[in-house]
Amino acid sequence: MSLNLIINLQLFSEEKTEKATPKRRREAREKGQVLQSKEINSAIIIIVSFACLKILGGYMFNHLLSFSNNFYEDYFPNLDIFNTKDINILMMRLTSIIVIIVGPLTAIILLFGVSTSYLQVGFLFTTKALEFKLSRLNPIEGFKRIISKRSLVELVKSLFKIIVVGYLIYVYAIKEVYNIFKLMELNIESIATYIGNIVVNVGIRSGIALLVLAIFDYGYQWWDYEKNLKMSKQEIKEEFKQTEGNPQIKSKIREKQRQMAMRRMMQDVPKADVIITNPTHFAIALKYDKDMYGAPYVLAKGADLIAKNIKDIAKKHGIPTVENKPLAQTLYNTVEIGQIIPEELYQAVAEVLAYVYSLRY
């Protein structure tokens, strides 16, 4: 005698080949594990920062120049300013001019930085990422992180940034090398404007180049994020047990519920006015209570063995049994326990009840 066993080896495998479930994704998010490319944030902030400098540069320079002139005119010649009152006034003016000069730029950068993070992650507040873990002090794990694939990717990105920014600076330096030697002939304002334009143009172009890198980085981050969230078949099975319950236990509960419903149904059979049979396959117990319903309703029904039990109980309690194959089959298939009979069956059921009542009286 041979015994053939078919075993699904994947059920015993810890290989993570399945997509993450919504519960797994929700738990990862609660731990601060989200899909996000920091390169996109950096590139957007660089572009916005230098674009704002290009637009607001004149405004910032004029306010700074005005403050410098006023400072040298009002405070520098006055040697008696070093007292509590005048120093407080000077500090207030310094604070206000810093807010006026740097405030708009800071506000715009902050707005774009927060917006970029929100578009990638949405609203998320969690402290689990800040929790202390002893595993982080493990030198072996630290060494693994240093030589990991992620570290290699970060190294490539860093080298790309250096090469791109260096190349852009080189191109501008070569193109402007002759103009740089002429700067000595210009006044300070013109020199500042010229250098500022070069810095801004290099910065914007560097930001655009880094944005291209960020797009590729986002694709990599998505792939790495999905890969880290993948689950094994066993993990999915265990999660299902935790969320939906053990299938065997649920099956036993449903079986228990069916048994209880069956007992209640059988307990109601003695209250019936008549049992309509097929005669062997179906049995339906009917009751008419004008104070409860406007028409007869089904107290119990069953097929085969259950039908036999219904008839046995009816016989024991002296309840009449009427054989009517079409009516029994229709009632069994169309009316549930506790429901009144449909209107089209009123006539047929009324005839049966009239016959039963005639037997009683």
Summary of the structure (lengths in Angstrom):
residues: 361
radius of gyration: 42.2
end to end distance: 69.7
largest distance: 130.4
contacts: 921
relative contact order: 0.10
helix: 71%
strand: 6%
